[in-house]
Amino acid sequence: MTTRSVAITVGALVLAGAVAGFAGAGLPDEPAPLQQFKAAIGEYITLHRQLEQQLPPFDVTTEAQQIFESSNAMAAAIQTARAGAHQGDIFGSHVAAYLRTRISEALTAHGFLPEEVISSTLEEADEAVALPAVNGRFPWGRGAIMWPCIIEALPQLPAELQYRIVGRDLVLVDTHADLVVDILRDAVR
């Protein structure tokens, strides 16, 4: 076995442990939709990290071109691996209902109306920029805003992922690949 294959095997074992820990296995007191969400996120992160190990390492740099090339390589690898990805892969129906309720409760608890969230994201949006699409690049010109009370209400994500609100929709973004992982339509009601 070569040094590289040993490193990959050890890396895979560490990765499996980290993802299993994120997935929350063995937490029966969590609602079923939250368990489903964590399992789906765990599967995605396993894929993300496996693909990332196959690419040249990303060097921290101030060179924009190197950052774009690294992001493009990661996006292409994920897009190929998830060629059949579609809306609802992560935000399945039970997860969607659960997250919509969490968002609604958070806004109510903090005294905000859904219309305030929607209008703030629309004010920021560049109408000329395309709307997000699953397995497509995230259109940052459409909005990058996230309300703190919504972030607090949503399940925590691994470092590779972030939530974004675009209009009424909740978008799950892979920030390393600058890629839309899933979209929850009408998340803000």
Secondary structure, DSSP 4 states (H G I P E B T S, - for coil): --HHHHHHHHHHHHHHHHHHHHHTTT-TTS-HHHHHHHHHHHHHHHHHHHHHHHSPPPPP-S-HHHHHHHHHHHHHHHHHHTTT--TTSSS-HHHHHHHHHHHHHHHHHTT--HHHHHHHHHHH--TTSPPP-TTSB--GGG-----HHHHHHSPP--TTEEEEEETTEEEEEETTTTEEEEEETT---
